[in-house]
Amino acid sequence: MPGAGRGPSKGAPNAGRPPSAVRALLREAFADRVSLAAEIADDQSLAPAERLRALDLLGRYGLGTTRELSVEDVKERLAATVALVRAMVPAPHAETLLAKLRGVWT
């Protein structure tokens, strides 16, 4: 049947929680259990692999993932942004905008 398995319409009384509310609940539940991951990481009686997994979890969510970005990458992206502004915004407005942005970047 067409449309089968797609669930209720958005906003329908039986539509359930919106995904953002579910994610908020999951973040809260995770935050409540960070101390458990720290305990596992510190527990000398556990296998090193278990402790390392706990450390990895703490690091991934606490520090985030790193992505190297060189000065040259930033310069190239900034030049592309300036070119796009100049191409899409009328000249007087583009130059005013770019002058204000120059103050942000210097």
C-alpha positions as CSV (number, residue, x, y, z in Angstrom):
1,M,0.0,0.0,0.0
2,P,1.3,3.5,-0.8
3,G,2.4,5.3,2.4
4,A,2.4,2.1,4.5
5,G,4.8,2.1,7.4
6,R,5.5,5.8,7.4
7,G,3.8,6.4,10.7
8,P,1.4,9.2,11.7
9,S,1.4,12.6,10.2
10,K,3.6,15.2,11.8
11,G,1.8,17.0,14.5
12,A,-0.9,14.3,14.8
13,P,-2.0,13.4,18.3
14,N,-0.3,10.0,18.1
15,A,2.9,11.3,16.4
16,G,5.0,10.7,19.5
17,R,7.9,12.8,20.7
18,P,9.7,15.0,18.2
19,P,13.3,13.8,17.6
20,S,14.8,16.8,19.3
21,A,13.0,15.9,22.5
22,V,14.3,12.4,22.3
23,R,17.8,13.6,21.8
24,A,17.5,15.9,24.7
25,L,16.4,13.0,26.9
26,L,19.3,10.9,25.7
27,R,21.8,13.7,26.4
28,E,20.5,14.1,29.9
29,A,20.7,10.3,30.5
30,F,24.2,10.3,29.1
31,A,25.3,13.2,31.4
32,D,23.9,11.4,34.4
33,R,26.1,8.4,33.6
34,V,29.4,10.1,32.9
35,S,30.5,9.3,36.4
36,L,30.0,5.6,35.7
37,A,32.3,5.8,32.7
38,A,34.9,7.6,34.9
39,E,34.6,4.9,37.5
40,I,35.2,2.2,34.9
41,A,38.2,4.0,33.5
42,D,39.7,4.3,37.0
43,D,38.9,0.7,38.2
44,Q,42.2,-1.1,38.4
45,S,40.4,-4.5,38.7
46,L,38.9,-4.3,35.2
47,A,40.6,-5.5,32.1
48,P,42.7,-2.8,30.3
49,A,40.5,-3.1,27.2
50,E,37.4,-2.2,29.3
51,R,39.1,0.8,30.9
52,L,40.4,2.0,27.5
53,R,36.9,1.8,26.0
54,A,35.6,4.0,28.9
55,L,38.5,6.4,28.4
56,D,37.7,6.5,24.7
57,L,34.0,7.3,25.4
58,L,34.9,10.0,27.8
59,G,37.4,11.6,25.4
60,R,35.1,11.4,22.4
61,Y,32.2,13.1,24.0
62,G,34.2,15.3,26.3
63,L,36.9,16.6,23.9
64,G,35.1,15.9,20.6
65,T,36.9,14.7,17.5
66,T,39.7,16.8,16.2
67,R,40.0,17.9,12.6
68,E,43.1,19.6,11.5
69,L,42.6,22.8,9.7
70,S,45.7,24.6,8.4
71,V,46.1,28.4,8.0
72,E,46.1,27.8,4.2
73,D,42.8,26.0,4.4
74,V,41.3,29.0,6.3
75,K,42.7,31.4,3.8
76,E,41.3,29.5,0.9
77,R,37.9,29.2,2.5
78,L,37.9,32.9,3.4
79,A,38.8,33.8,-0.2
80,A,36.0,31.6,-1.5
81,T,33.6,33.3,0.9
82,V,34.6,36.8,-0.2
83,A,34.2,35.8,-3.9
84,L,30.8,34.4,-3.2
85,V,29.7,37.6,-1.3
86,R,31.0,39.8,-4.2
87,A,29.1,37.6,-6.7
88,M,25.8,37.4,-4.9
89,V,25.4,40.8,-3.1
90,P,25.1,44.1,-4.9
91,A,28.5,45.9,-5.0
92,P,27.9,48.7,-2.4
93,H,26.4,46.3,0.1
94,A,29.0,43.6,-0.5
95,E,31.9,46.1,0.2
96,T,30.1,47.4,3.3
97,L,29.6,43.8,4.5
98,L,33.2,42.8,3.7
99,A,34.6,45.8,5.5
100,K,32.7,44.8,8.6
101,L,33.8,41.2,8.3
102,R,37.4,42.4,7.9
103,G,37.2,43.9,11.4
104,V,36.1,40.4,12.7
105,W,39.1,38.7,11.0
106,T,41.8,41.2,12.0
